[in-house]
Amino acid sequence: MPQDNRKLILHNVSSLYSDPSSRSELVSQAIYGDVVAEHEVSGEFSRVVMQDGYEGWLRSQHIGNLPGGISRQAGDTAVICIPFADLLSEPEPDATLVSRLTIGSHVVVLSTVGVFAQTPFGYIPMPCLAGAPTPTDRQPMELLRTAQSLIGTPYLWGGTSAFGIDCSGFVQRIFGMYGVPLPRDAYQQAKCFAGQHISAGDTLFPGDIIFFQGREDPRGRGITHTGIVMDESEGTFIHAYGKLGVCISRLQDPEIQKEYRSAGCLRVIWKQISGKQQWIC
């Protein structure tokens, strides 16, 4: 990504549209701290390319640089590790709410004040933050605990945050929390080289990414839905489901079998990627 046109997302969630209008299709979302490349401005919108390669238009006022020449490398970078974290004007629990950041947002920590982390735009309670992700062998179960924290999140086509999320955005967000950068769409995730592709009939493990083909496939992509295996013995998986939002379902549920048929599985090899935070699919 060229250095001269790199910008940071400075809004909690910024919607990415297919055209420079909020009336056009919502294709994805960027969240606070994401790095984007700005290529064009049209009215109130900027055409950007995100780190996952997705391209679209978002509001120009949502992107910029950190104040005072601060960069993401100026301090320790931490990640919001719970669904929502309040950004406050002062290091006090009853201070004015500046914004509400969502899981996966990257923040620069300039210093600590008591139980609060000071950032360029306010203060965040330290328990809301985790360090930069480092893949380890233990992480499938930790990953599933993080995934379950989003149960009840509404389904939103194009969504990638705890305010609203779609199936591939959910899988991408959860694995991104643990240092595995997956592509944005389910059909792209099914083709990426993030691990071992599992054949039909093989035993599934917790943390495996499972793919489905829906009854309808208007874009002809083959893969239309995805989720994460929870318990292989019970056949459960967690996903962002259009009818219920983020929830746990069973592969044998009549409604699931009516809507989808299994179309493959991907197992991330944690040993292979341990310590490689820039590992690309």
Secondary structure, DSSP 8 states (H G I E B T S, - for coil): --STTEEEE-SSEEEEESSSSTTS-EEEEEETT-EEEEEEEETTEEEEEETTS-EEEEEGGGEE--GGG--TTSSEEEEE-SSEEEEESSSSTTS-EEEEEETT-EEEE-EEETTEEEETTEEEEGGGEE------TTHHHHHHHHHHTTTT--B-TT-EETTEE-HHHHHHHHHHTTT----SSHHHHHHS-SEEEE-TTS---TT-EEEEEES--TT--S--EEEEEEETTTTEEEEEETTTEEEEEETT-HHHHHHEEEEEEEEE-HHHHTT-TT---
